[in-house]
Amino acid sequence: MPGFVQIIEFRTSRIEEIEELGRPSRTGGSTPATFRSIVATADRDHPGTYFTIVEFDSFDSAMENSGRPETSEFASKMAKLCDGPVIFHNLDVLWEDTGNGADHG
């Protein structure tokens, strides 16, 4: 099933402090998060560079999640710990191959 992926790219020398902020799905709040999954990654070739890959059902569910006060608060705190601007890559999924012979999309 096609969906939407947001890749959040950032540089920081304070990754431990960002990790201490907690995961967005565990920050509580009045409404549940709308993402399918989040994968946090570190770039092996560029130390201090990180990518967070967030999968959503749709662009609309991503925007709904971004509008949550908890998400905004997390993003604001995270940005203060970064060594430069946070870059958002907003990607529509065209197709997906799960490697098990059952392609989606």
JOTAGI-V843881 format. One record per run of one state. SS is the DSSP state (H for helix, E for strand, - for the rest). FROM is the first residue (numbers start at 1). LEN is the number of residues. Records with the same first field share a line. If there is no record, write none. Layout:
SS->FROM-LEN ; FROM-LEN
This chain:
-->1-3 ; 12-3 ; 21-3 ; 27-8 ; 43-6 ; 57-2 ; 67-2 ; 81-6 ; 93-3 ; 97-7 ; 105-1
E->4-8 ; 35-8 ; 49-8 ; 87-6 ; 96-1 ; 104-1
H->15-6 ; 24-3 ; 59-8 ; 69-12
